[in-house]
Amino acid sequence: PGALAPRLASLKGTTVGFISNGKEGTKRYFAHLEALLRQELGVAEIVMRTKSNYSAPADADIVALIKQWDAVVAGIGD
């Protein structure tokens, strides 16, 4: 049904999307990860979106945005 995206040679200058399940634990994790990605790997932009329901798939509007990002990190906050 789908194929893996090609591996990026570098994250420098890219846009990375974070998709959170909305639980409290993702806030600190994503803040730390954002700092690492920007400082150590040169990521240009981080886009943060939160699902409306932590136990359901990402909302359609979030899925539509994924095409605009170079990479995606999905996280849980338990």
N, C-alpha and C positions, 0 to 999 in steps of 0.2 A: 504493500500500500504506500510506502514512502521510502525514501533513501536518506542516508546520512549526508549531512552537509559536508562539503570539502573542508579539510582542516586548514585553518588560517596559518600562514607563515609567521605572522607576528600580530600582536594586539595593538601595536603602536598606531595612534591616530584613529582607532576604531570607536564605534559606539557599542556599548554592552548594555543589554536590558536585564534588569533583575525582576523576577516575578516572585512575589512574596505570597505566602498563604495567609498573611495577616496576623499571625500569632506573634506575641511579644518577642520571642527569641530571635526572630529574623532581623529585627532592627539593628542590634549591636553587631551581629554577624555581617550583615550587608554593609554597614558603615565601615567596618574594619576591612572587608574585602574591597570596597570601593577605594579606600586609601591605598591599599597594596597595588591594585590594578593601575591606578593613576600614577603613583610614584615609581613603581618598579617596572611596569610594563608599558607605560606611555599611553594608556587608554585616554581618549579625548573626551568622551562623554559617557555618562551613566544615566540610564533612564530607569526609573523605579515605578513599577505598577504592582498593585495589590489585588488579588482575587476577591470577589465579593463573598465567596463561600470557601472556607479553608479546605473542605473535603470534596469539592467538585473540581472539574477541569477549569482551566483558565477561561475567563469570559471571552466572548467573541470579539469584543473591541480590543482586548489585549492580544489575542491571537492574530488579529489583522495587523497590529503594530510590529509584530515579530519580523516581518519581511523588511522592515526599515533598519533593523539592528544587524550588526556583524556577528554578534555572539549573544547567547542567552544563559543566564544563571537562574535556575528555579530553586527556591529554598523553602524549607519547613522550619518552624520555630518551636519545636517541642523540647 
